[in-house]
Amino acid sequence: MIAIAASDARRAGESSGACASAAAIGTGSLFELLCDSTRRRILALLLEHREICVCRLVGALELQQPKVSRHLAAMREAGLLVSRRKGTWILYRFDPQVPGWAMRVIAMMGEGARGEPDHATDSERLSRLALCGENEFR
């Protein structure tokens, strides 16, 4: 549904690089994104780290790169995340324009996730992976 909305917006005259405005994210879109366990795992890790490289997320989640990238793209297109390139790495973080109510919902989800075994394992794996430039967040 999110990908359809993004493609409809492009057909309506927006440029092909345009994403949904973070300020325009609705409750339905947010909860649709949170329905997926992989997306919740990614968001929980992003709550603890300001910015994470795709390659480190792949290692932390022990999932294939295309699957992780597909979920990141859905969240970026919905206006929840932004990305930047640093050399060969693509780094993701929360869009600073995400409304406060949405960040509070995500923070509450993250609080619950901290008690789940998957999150502890994901965090441990992420901490063992080398940084890909995240320490130079701008």
DSSP file (Angstrom, degrees, kcal/mol; ACC not computed):
  #  RESIDUE AA STRUCTURE BP1 BP2  ACC     N-H-->O    O-->H-N    N-H-->O    O-->H-N    TCO  KAPPA ALPHA  PHI   PSI    X-CA   Y-CA   Z-CA
    1    1 A M     >        0   0    0      0, 0.0     4,-2.2     0, 0.0     5,-0.1   0.000 360.0 360.0 360.0 -40.9    0.0    0.0    0.0
    2    2 A I  H  >  +     0   0    0      2,-0.2     4,-2.2     1,-0.2     5,-0.2   0.920 360.0  49.3 -65.7 -44.1    2.8    2.4    0.8
    3    3 A A  H  > S+     0   0    0      1,-0.2     4,-2.2     2,-0.2    -1,-0.2   0.874 110.4  51.9 -63.6 -36.6    4.6    1.7   -2.4
    4    4 A I  H  > S+     0   0    0      2,-0.2     4,-2.5     1,-0.2    -1,-0.2   0.919 108.8  50.1 -64.9 -44.0    1.4    2.2   -4.3
    5    5 A A  H  X S+     0   0    0     -4,-2.2     4,-2.0     1,-0.2    -2,-0.2   0.895 110.8  49.7 -61.9 -40.0    0.9    5.6   -2.6
    6    6 A A  H  X S+     0   0    0     -4,-2.2     4,-1.8     2,-0.2    -1,-0.2   0.907 112.0  47.1 -66.2 -41.3    4.4    6.7   -3.5
    7    7 A S  H  X S+     0   0    0     -4,-2.2     4,-2.1     1,-0.2    -2,-0.2   0.873 110.5  52.9 -70.0 -34.8    4.0    5.7   -7.2
    8    8 A D  H  X S+     0   0    0     -4,-2.5     4,-1.4     2,-0.2    -1,-0.2   0.892 108.3  51.3 -63.1 -39.7    0.6    7.5   -7.4
    9    9 A A  H  <>S+     0   0    0     -4,-2.0     5,-1.7     1,-0.2    -2,-0.2   0.890 108.5  51.1 -64.9 -38.9    2.3   10.6   -6.0
   10   10 A R  H ><5S+     0   0    0     -4,-1.8     3,-1.6     1,-0.2    -1,-0.2   0.915 109.0  50.4 -64.7 -41.9    5.0   10.4   -8.7
   11   11 A R  H 3<5S+     0   0    0     -4,-2.1    -1,-0.2     1,-0.3    -2,-0.2   0.805 101.4  64.7 -65.1 -27.2    2.4   10.0  -11.4
   12   12 A A  T 3<5S-     0   0    0     -4,-1.4    -1,-0.3    -5,-0.1    -2,-0.2   0.466 133.2 -82.1 -77.6  -0.1    0.6   13.1  -10.0
   13   13 A G  T < 5S+     0   0    0     -3,-1.6    -3,-0.2     1,-0.4    -2,-0.1   0.368  86.0 131.3 121.2  -5.0    3.6   15.2  -10.9
   14   14 A E      < -     0   0    0     -5,-1.7    -1,-0.4     1,-0.1     2,-0.0  -0.439  65.3 -96.9 -75.1 155.8    6.2   14.8   -8.2
   15   15 A S    >   -     0   0    0      1,-0.1     3,-1.8    -2,-0.1    -1,-0.1  -0.317  31.9-111.8 -69.5 157.7    9.7   14.0   -9.2
   16   16 A S  T 3  S+     0   0    0      1,-0.3    -1,-0.1    -3,-0.1    -6,-0.1   0.704 117.0  54.9 -64.8 -19.6   10.8   10.4   -9.2
   17   17 A G  T 3  S+     0   0    0     -7,-0.1    -1,-0.3     2,-0.1     2,-0.1   0.479  84.1 114.0 -90.5  -2.4   13.2   11.1   -6.2
   18   18 A A    <   -     0   0    0     -3,-1.8     2,-0.3   -12,-0.1    -8,-0.1  -0.416  46.8-164.7 -75.0 143.8   10.4   12.6   -4.0
   19   19 A C        -     0   0    0     -2,-0.1    58,-0.1     1,-0.1    59,-0.1  -0.772  35.0 -81.8-117.2 165.4    9.4   10.8   -0.8
   20   20 A A        -     0   0    0     57,-2.0     2,-0.3    -2,-0.3     5,-0.1  -0.390  54.9-102.8 -62.0 144.1    6.4   11.2    1.3
   21   21 A S    >   -     0   0    0      1,-0.2     3,-1.2     3,-0.1     4,-0.3  -0.538  20.6-138.7 -70.2 133.4    6.7   14.1    3.7
   22   22 A A  G >  S+     0   0    0      1,-0.3     3,-1.4    -2,-0.3    -1,-0.2   0.870 104.7  57.9 -59.9 -36.1    7.5   12.9    7.2
   23   23 A A  G 3  S+     0   0    0      1,-0.3    -1,-0.3    75,-0.2    75,-0.1   0.722 103.2  55.1 -67.5 -19.2    5.1   15.5    8.6
   24   24 A A  G <  S+     0   0    0     -3,-1.2    -1,-0.3    54,-0.1    -2,-0.2   0.439  74.7 126.1 -94.1   0.0    2.4   14.0    6.5
   25   25 A I    <   -     0   0    0     -3,-1.4     2,-0.2    -4,-0.3    77,-0.1  -0.391  48.5-151.6 -63.0 131.0    2.7   10.4    7.9
   26   26 A G     >  -     0   0    0     -2,-0.1     4,-2.5     1,-0.1     5,-0.2  -0.524  26.2-106.1-100.8 169.4   -0.6    9.2    9.1
   27   27 A T  H  > S+     0   0    0      1,-0.2     4,-2.7     2,-0.2     5,-0.3   0.892 119.5  53.7 -61.9 -39.3   -1.5    6.7   11.8
   28   28 A G  H  > S+     0   0    0      1,-0.2     4,-2.0     2,-0.2    -1,-0.2   0.928 110.5  45.9 -61.7 -45.2   -2.5    4.1    9.2
   29   29 A S  H  > S+     0   0    0      2,-0.2     4,-2.1     1,-0.2    -2,-0.2   0.915 114.0  48.8 -63.5 -43.7    0.8    4.4    7.4
   30   30 A L  H  X S+     0   0    0     -4,-2.5     4,-2.1     1,-0.2    -2,-0.2   0.947 113.6  44.7 -63.6 -48.3    2.8    4.2   10.6
   31   31 A F  H  X S+     0   0    0     -4,-2.7     4,-0.7     1,-0.2    -1,-0.2   0.823 109.6  56.6 -69.1 -29.0    1.0    1.2   12.0
   32   32 A E  H >< S+     0   0    0     -4,-2.0     3,-0.7    -5,-0.3     4,-0.3   0.916 109.1  46.9 -63.7 -41.9    1.1   -0.5    8.6
   33   33 A L  H >< S+     0   0    0     -4,-2.1     3,-1.1     1,-0.2    -2,-0.2   0.887 110.3  52.9 -64.5 -38.9    4.9   -0.1    8.8
   34   34 A L  H 3< S+     0   0    0     -4,-2.1    -1,-0.2     1,-0.2    -2,-0.2   0.572  89.4  79.5 -76.5  -8.5    5.0   -1.4   12.4
   35   35 A C  T << S+     0   0    0     -4,-0.7     2,-0.5    -3,-0.7    -1,-0.2   0.749  79.2  80.7 -68.3 -22.6    3.1   -4.6   11.5
   36   36 A D  S <> S-     0   0    0     -3,-1.1     4,-2.1    -4,-0.3     5,-0.2  -0.738  71.4-148.9 -94.0 129.2    6.2   -6.2   10.1
   37   37 A S  H  > S+     0   0    0     -2,-0.5     4,-2.3     1,-0.2     5,-0.1   0.846  97.8  55.1 -65.3 -34.4    8.7   -7.7   12.6
   38   38 A T  H  > S+     0   0    0      2,-0.2     4,-2.3     1,-0.2    -1,-0.2   0.925 109.2  47.4 -64.4 -43.1   11.7   -6.9   10.4
   39   39 A R  H  > S+     0   0    0      1,-0.2     4,-2.7     2,-0.2    -2,-0.2   0.901 110.9  51.5 -65.0 -40.1   10.8   -3.3   10.3
   40   40 A R  H  X S+     0   0    0     -4,-2.1     4,-2.4     2,-0.2    -1,-0.2   0.903 109.5  50.4 -62.5 -39.9   10.2   -3.2   14.1
   41   41 A R  H  X S+     0   0    0     -4,-2.3     4,-1.8     2,-0.2    -2,-0.2   0.916 112.0  47.6 -63.5 -42.8   13.7   -4.8   14.6
   42   42 A I  H  X S+     0   0    0     -4,-2.3     4,-2.4     1,-0.2    -2,-0.2   0.940 113.2  47.6 -62.6 -47.7   15.3   -2.2   12.4
   43   43 A L  H  X S+     0   0    0     -4,-2.7     4,-1.8     1,-0.2    -2,-0.2   0.885 108.4  54.7 -63.6 -38.7   13.5    0.7   14.1
   44   44 A A  H  X S+     0   0    0     -4,-2.4     4,-0.8     1,-0.2    -1,-0.2   0.898 110.5  46.4 -61.9 -39.5   14.4   -0.6   17.6
   45   45 A L  H >X S+     0   0    0     -4,-1.8     4,-1.2     1,-0.2     3,-0.6   0.895 110.0  53.3 -68.6 -39.3   18.1   -0.6   16.6
   46   46 A L  H 3< S+     0   0    0     -4,-2.4    -2,-0.2     1,-0.2    -1,-0.2   0.802 101.0  61.0 -66.7 -27.5   17.8    2.9   15.1
   47   47 A L  H 3< S+     0   0    0     -4,-1.8    -1,-0.2     1,-0.2    -2,-0.2   0.836 109.5  42.3 -65.0 -31.0   16.4    4.1   18.4
   48   48 A E  H << S+     0   0    0     -4,-0.8     2,-0.4    -3,-0.6    -2,-0.2   0.681 119.8  43.3 -88.7 -19.9   19.6    3.1   20.1
   49   49 A H  S  < S-     0   0    0     -4,-1.2     3,-0.1     1,-0.1    -1,-0.1  -0.972  73.7-138.2-128.4 140.2   22.0    4.4   17.4
   50   50 A R  S    S+     0   0    0     -2,-0.4    44,-0.4     1,-0.2     2,-0.3   0.865  88.2   3.2 -65.7 -35.0   21.7    7.7   15.6
   51   51 A E        -     0   0    0     42,-0.1     2,-0.4    -3,-0.1    -1,-0.2  -0.989  65.2-165.9-155.7 139.3   22.5    6.2   12.2
   52   52 A I  E     -A   92   0A   0     40,-2.3    40,-2.6    -2,-0.3     2,-0.2  -0.996  20.6-125.3-136.4 137.4   23.3    2.7   10.9
   53   53 A C  E  >  -A   91   0A   0     -2,-0.4     4,-2.0    38,-0.2     3,-0.4  -0.489  24.3-122.3 -74.8 146.5   24.8    1.4    7.7
   54   54 A V  H  > S+     0   0    0     36,-2.2     4,-2.6     1,-0.2     5,-0.2   0.896 112.0  56.4 -55.5 -42.9   22.8   -1.1    5.7
   55   55 A C  H  > S+     0   0    0      1,-0.2     4,-1.8    35,-0.2    -1,-0.2   0.856 107.3  48.3 -63.2 -34.3   25.6   -3.6    5.8
   56   56 A R  H  > S+     0   0    0     -3,-0.4     4,-2.7     2,-0.2    -1,-0.2   0.867 110.0  51.8 -72.8 -35.8   25.6   -3.5    9.6
   57   57 A L  H  X S+     0   0    0     -4,-2.0     4,-2.7     2,-0.2     5,-0.3   0.916 108.0  52.5 -63.7 -41.7   21.8   -4.0    9.7
   58   58 A V  H  X>S+     0   0    0     -4,-2.6     5,-1.3     1,-0.2     4,-1.3   0.930 113.8  43.3 -57.9 -46.2   22.2   -7.0    7.5
   59   59 A G  H  <5S+     0   0    0     -4,-1.8    -2,-0.2     2,-0.2    -1,-0.2   0.897 114.8  48.5 -67.5 -41.3   24.8   -8.5    9.8
   60   60 A A  H  <5S+     0   0    0     -4,-2.7    65,-0.2     1,-0.2    -2,-0.2   0.884 119.7  37.2 -67.7 -38.8   22.8   -7.6   13.0
   61   61 A L  H  <5S-     0   0    0     -4,-2.7    -1,-0.2    -5,-0.2    -2,-0.2   0.630  99.2-135.2 -87.4 -14.6   19.5   -9.0   11.7
   62   62 A E  T  <5 +     0   0    0     -4,-1.3     2,-0.3    -5,-0.3    -3,-0.2   0.933  60.6 130.2  53.7  50.1   21.1  -12.0    9.9
   63   63 A L      < -     0   0    0     -5,-1.3    -1,-0.2    -6,-0.2     2,-0.1  -0.837  66.6 -86.4-124.8 164.1   18.9  -11.3    6.9
   64   64 A Q     >  -     0   0    0     -2,-0.3     4,-2.0     1,-0.1     3,-0.4  -0.442  36.8-120.8 -71.1 144.6   19.7  -11.0    3.2
   65   65 A Q  H  > S+     0   0    0      1,-0.2     4,-2.9     2,-0.2     5,-0.2   0.872 109.8  55.3 -56.3 -43.0   20.7   -7.5    2.0
   66   66 A P  H  > S+     0   0    0      0, 0.0     4,-2.2     0, 0.0    -1,-0.2   0.895 108.3  49.2 -60.9 -36.6   17.8   -7.2   -0.5
   67   67 A K  H  > S+     0   0    0     -3,-0.4     4,-1.9     2,-0.2    -2,-0.2   0.940 113.5  45.1 -66.5 -46.2   15.2   -7.9    2.2
   68   68 A V  H  X S+     0   0    0     -4,-2.0     4,-2.5     1,-0.2     5,-0.2   0.932 114.1  49.7 -62.3 -45.8   16.7   -5.4    4.6
   69   69 A S  H  X S+     0   0    0     -4,-2.9     4,-2.5     1,-0.2    -1,-0.2   0.873 107.7  54.2 -62.0 -37.9   17.0   -2.8    1.8
   70   70 A R  H  X S+     0   0    0     -4,-2.2     4,-2.0    -5,-0.2    -1,-0.2   0.914 111.0  45.3 -62.7 -43.4   13.4   -3.4    0.7
   71   71 A H  H  X S+     0   0    0     -4,-1.9     4,-1.9     2,-0.2    -2,-0.2   0.899 112.9  50.2 -68.6 -40.2   12.1   -2.7    4.3
   72   72 A L  H  X S+     0   0    0     -4,-2.5     4,-2.4     1,-0.2    -2,-0.2   0.907 109.6  51.9 -62.5 -41.4   14.4    0.4    4.6
   73   73 A A  H  X S+     0   0    0     -4,-2.5     4,-3.1     1,-0.2     5,-0.2   0.904 107.3  52.3 -62.8 -41.8   13.1    1.7    1.3
   74   74 A A  H  X S+     0   0    0     -4,-2.0     4,-1.4     1,-0.2    -1,-0.2   0.908 112.5  44.9 -60.9 -41.5    9.5    1.3    2.4
   75   75 A M  H  <>S+     0   0    0     -4,-1.9     5,-2.5     2,-0.2     6,-1.1   0.846 114.1  49.5 -72.5 -33.0   10.2    3.3    5.6
   76   76 A R  H ><5S+     0   0    0     -4,-2.4     3,-1.3     4,-0.2    -2,-0.2   0.925 110.3  50.0 -68.5 -44.6   12.1    5.9    3.6
   77   77 A E  H 3<5S+     0   0    0     -4,-3.1   -57,-2.0     1,-0.3    -2,-0.2   0.803 107.5  54.7 -64.8 -28.9    9.3    6.3    1.0
   78   78 A A  T 3<5S-     0   0    0     -4,-1.4    -1,-0.3    -5,-0.2    -2,-0.2   0.594 119.6-112.0 -79.3 -10.3    6.8    6.7    3.9
   79   79 A G  T < 5S+     0   0    0     -3,-1.3    -3,-0.2    -4,-0.4    -2,-0.1   0.601  89.1 111.4  91.7  12.6    8.9    9.6    5.3
   80   80 A L  S   <S+     0   0    0     -5,-2.5    15,-2.4    -6,-0.2     2,-0.3   0.833  77.5  30.8 -86.6 -35.5   10.0    7.8    8.4
   81   81 A L  E     -B   94   0A   0     -6,-1.1     2,-0.3    13,-0.3    13,-0.2  -0.845  61.6-157.3-122.5 157.4   13.7    7.4    7.5
   82   82 A V  E     -B   93   0A   0     11,-2.7    11,-2.0    -2,-0.3     2,-0.3  -0.934  13.0-155.3-126.3 156.1   16.3    9.3    5.5
   83   83 A S  E     -B   92   0A   0     -2,-0.3     2,-0.3     9,-0.2     9,-0.2  -0.888   8.1-170.5-128.6 160.1   19.4    8.0    4.0
   84   84 A R  E     -B   91   0A   0      7,-2.0     7,-3.1    -2,-0.3     2,-0.4  -0.988  21.6-124.9-146.3 152.1   22.8    9.3    2.9
   85   85 A R  E     -B   90   0A   0     -2,-0.3     2,-0.4     5,-0.2     5,-0.2  -0.808  20.8-179.0 -97.7 135.8   25.7    7.9    1.0
   86   86 A K  E >   -B   89   0A   0      3,-2.8     3,-2.2    -2,-0.4     2,-0.4  -0.876  66.9 -57.5-132.5 101.1   29.1    7.9    2.5
   87   87 A G  T 3  S-     0   0    0     -2,-0.4    -1,-0.0     1,-0.3     0, 0.0  -0.513 122.1 -16.7  63.0-120.3   31.6    6.4    0.0
   88   88 A T  T 3  S+     0   0    0     -2,-0.4    -1,-0.3    -3,-0.1     2,-0.3   0.479 122.0  92.3 -92.5  -2.9   30.2    2.9   -0.7
   89   89 A W  E <   - B   0  86A   0     -3,-2.2    -3,-2.8    43,-0.1     2,-0.5  -0.656  60.8-150.8 -97.6 148.0   27.9    2.9    2.3
   90   90 A I  E     - B   0  85A   0     -2,-0.3   -36,-2.2    -5,-0.2     2,-0.4  -0.981  18.6-162.1-113.6 123.1   24.3    3.9    2.7
   91   91 A L  E     -AB  53  84A   0     -7,-3.1    -7,-2.0    -2,-0.5     2,-0.3  -0.869   1.3-158.6-110.3 137.7   23.5    5.1    6.1
   92   92 A Y  E     +AB  52  83A   0    -40,-2.6   -40,-2.3    -2,-0.4     2,-0.3  -0.883  18.0 157.0-117.6 147.3   19.9    5.4    7.5
   93   93 A R  E     - B   0  82A   0    -11,-2.0   -11,-2.7    -2,-0.3   -42,-0.1  -0.946  49.2 -73.8-153.5 169.3   18.5    7.4   10.4
   94   94 A F  E     - B   0  81A   0    -44,-0.4   -13,-0.3    -2,-0.3   -14,-0.1  -0.451  52.7-108.7 -67.6 141.0   15.1    8.8   11.4
   95   95 A D    >   -     0   0    0    -15,-2.4     3,-2.0     1,-0.2    -1,-0.1  -0.570  21.4-137.8 -67.1 127.4   13.9   11.7    9.4
   96   96 A P  T 3  S+     0   0    0      0, 0.0    -1,-0.2     0, 0.0    -2,-0.1   0.678 101.0  63.5 -63.1 -14.5   14.1   14.8   11.7
   97   97 A Q  T 3   +     0   0    0    -18,-0.1     3,-0.1     2,-0.0    -2,-0.1   0.409  69.8 124.9 -90.5   2.2   10.7   15.9   10.3
   98   98 A V  S <  S-     0   0    0     -3,-2.0   -75,-0.2   -18,-0.2     5,-0.1  -0.434  72.2-106.2 -61.6 130.5    8.8   12.9   11.8
   99   99 A P     >  -     0   0    0      0, 0.0     4,-2.1     0, 0.0     3,-0.4  -0.197  21.9-117.3 -59.8 151.2    6.0   14.2   13.9
  100  100 A G  H  > S+     0   0    0      1,-0.2     4,-2.3     2,-0.2     5,-0.2   0.874 113.4  55.7 -56.5 -41.8    6.4   14.0   17.7
  101  101 A W  H  > S+     0   0    0      1,-0.2     4,-1.9     2,-0.2    -1,-0.2   0.893 108.2  48.9 -61.4 -38.3    3.4   11.7   18.1
  102  102 A A  H  > S+     0   0    0     -3,-0.4     4,-2.4     1,-0.2    -1,-0.2   0.903 110.7  49.5 -69.0 -40.7    4.9    9.2   15.6
  103  103 A M  H  X S+     0   0    0     -4,-2.1     4,-2.6     1,-0.2    -1,-0.2   0.855 108.9  53.4 -66.4 -33.0    8.3    9.2   17.4
  104  104 A R  H  X S+     0   0    0     -4,-2.3     4,-2.2     2,-0.2    -1,-0.2   0.907 109.2  48.6 -67.0 -40.1    6.5    8.6   20.7
  105  105 A V  H  X S+     0   0    0     -4,-1.9     4,-2.2     2,-0.2    -2,-0.2   0.935 113.8  46.5 -62.5 -45.8    4.7    5.6   19.3
  106  106 A I  H  X S+     0   0    0     -4,-2.4     4,-2.6     1,-0.2    -2,-0.2   0.895 110.8  52.7 -64.7 -39.9    8.0    4.3   17.9
  107  107 A A  H  X S+     0   0    0     -4,-2.6     4,-2.2     2,-0.2    -1,-0.2   0.895 109.2  49.2 -63.4 -39.3    9.7    4.9   21.2
  108  108 A M  H  X S+     0   0    0     -4,-2.2     4,-1.9     2,-0.2    -1,-0.2   0.901 110.6  50.4 -66.5 -39.7    7.0    3.0   23.0
  109  109 A M  H  X S+     0   0    0     -4,-2.2     4,-2.2     1,-0.2    -2,-0.2   0.911 110.9  50.2 -61.2 -42.1    7.5    0.1   20.6
  110  110 A G  H  X S+     0   0    0     -4,-2.6     4,-1.7     2,-0.2    -2,-0.2   0.867 105.9  55.3 -65.0 -36.9   11.2    0.3   21.2
  111  111 A E  H  < S+     0   0    0     -4,-2.2     4,-0.4     1,-0.2    -1,-0.2   0.915 111.5  44.1 -61.9 -42.7   10.7    0.1   24.9
  112  112 A G  H >< S+     0   0    0     -4,-1.9     3,-1.1     1,-0.2    -2,-0.2   0.865 109.3  57.4 -67.7 -36.2    8.7   -3.0   24.5
  113  113 A A  H >< S+     0   0    0     -4,-2.2     3,-2.1     1,-0.2     6,-0.4   0.813  91.1  70.7 -66.3 -30.4   11.2   -4.5   22.1
  114  114 A R  T 3< S+     0   0    0     -4,-1.7    -1,-0.2     1,-0.3    -2,-0.2   0.764  96.6  53.4 -59.5 -24.0   14.0   -4.1   24.6
  115  115 A G  T <  S+     0   0    0     -3,-1.1    -1,-0.3    -4,-0.4    -2,-0.2   0.472  91.0  95.2 -88.3  -2.0   12.5   -7.0   26.6
  116  116 A E  S <> S-     0   0    0     -3,-2.1     4,-1.6    -4,-0.2     3,-0.4  -0.692  76.4-131.3 -94.0 142.5   12.3   -9.4   23.6
  117  117 A P  H  > S+     0   0    0      0, 0.0     4,-2.2     0, 0.0     5,-0.2   0.863 104.9  59.3 -58.7 -38.0   15.1  -11.9   23.0
  118  118 A D  H  > S+     0   0    0      1,-0.2     4,-3.0     2,-0.2     5,-0.2   0.904 104.5  50.5 -57.5 -41.8   15.4  -10.9   19.3
  119  119 A H  H  > S+     0   0    0     -3,-0.4     4,-2.9    -6,-0.4     5,-0.2   0.919 109.0  49.6 -66.6 -42.6   16.3   -7.4   20.2
  120  120 A A  H  X S+     0   0    0     -4,-1.6     4,-2.1    -7,-0.2    -1,-0.2   0.915 114.5  45.9 -61.2 -41.6   19.0   -8.4   22.7
  121  121 A T  H  X S+     0   0    0     -4,-2.2     4,-2.5     2,-0.2    -2,-0.2   0.923 113.0  49.2 -67.0 -45.0   20.5  -10.7   20.1
  122  122 A D  H  X S+     0   0    0     -4,-3.0     4,-2.6     1,-0.2    -2,-0.2   0.924 112.4  48.5 -59.6 -45.5   20.3   -8.0   17.3
  123  123 A S  H  X S+     0   0    0     -4,-2.9     4,-2.2     2,-0.2    -1,-0.2   0.897 111.0  50.1 -63.5 -41.2   21.9   -5.4   19.6
  124  124 A E  H  X S+     0   0    0     -4,-2.1     4,-1.0    -5,-0.2    -1,-0.2   0.933 112.5  46.4 -63.5 -46.2   24.7   -7.8   20.6
  125  125 A R  H >X S+     0   0    0     -4,-2.5     4,-0.7     1,-0.2     3,-0.6   0.916 112.0  51.5 -62.5 -42.7   25.5   -8.6   16.9
  126  126 A L  H >< S+     0   0    0     -4,-2.6     3,-1.1     1,-0.2    -1,-0.2   0.897 105.5  55.3 -62.0 -40.1   25.4   -5.0   15.9
  127  127 A S  H 3< S+     0   0    0     -4,-2.2    -1,-0.2     1,-0.3    -2,-0.2   0.759 106.2  52.3 -66.0 -23.4   27.8   -4.0   18.7
  128  128 A R  H << S+     0   0    0     -4,-1.0     2,-0.3    -3,-0.6    -1,-0.3   0.599  92.0  92.1 -87.3 -11.0   30.3   -6.6   17.4
  129  129 A L  S << S-     0   0    0     -3,-1.1   -73,-0.1    -4,-0.7     2,-0.0  -0.633  84.0-108.7 -87.6 141.6   30.2   -5.2   13.8
  130  130 A A        -     0   0    0     -2,-0.3    -1,-0.1     1,-0.1     2,-0.1  -0.326  37.7-103.8 -65.7 146.6   32.7   -2.6   12.7
  131  131 A L        -     0   0    0      1,-0.1    -1,-0.1     2,-0.1   -79,-0.1  -0.387  20.6-157.1 -68.7 149.1   31.4    0.9   12.1
  132  132 A C  S    S-     0   0    0     -2,-0.1   -43,-0.1   -42,-0.0    -1,-0.1  -0.069  72.6 -60.4-116.6  30.1   31.0    2.1    8.4
  133  133 A G  S >  S+     0   0    0    -80,-0.1     3,-1.8     4,-0.0    -2,-0.1   0.421  98.5 126.1 107.7  -0.2   31.1    5.8    9.1
  134  134 A E  G >   +     0   0    0      1,-0.3     3,-0.9     2,-0.1   -84,-0.0   0.798  64.1  69.8 -61.7 -27.3   28.2    6.1   11.4
  135  135 A N  G 3  S+     0   0    0      1,-0.3    -1,-0.3   -85,-0.0    -4,-0.0   0.570  91.5  61.6 -68.7  -6.7   30.4    7.9   14.0
  136  136 A E  G <  S+     0   0    0     -3,-1.8    -1,-0.3     2,-0.0    -2,-0.1  -0.232  74.5 166.7-112.4  42.9   30.6   10.9   11.7
  137  137 A F    <         0   0    0     -3,-0.9    -3,-0.1     1,-0.2   -86,-0.0  -0.311 360.0 360.0 -59.5 134.9   26.9   11.7   11.7
  138  138 A R              0   0    0     -2,-0.0    -1,-0.2     0, 0.0    -2,-0.0   0.315 360.0 360.0-127.9 360.0   26.1   15.2   10.3
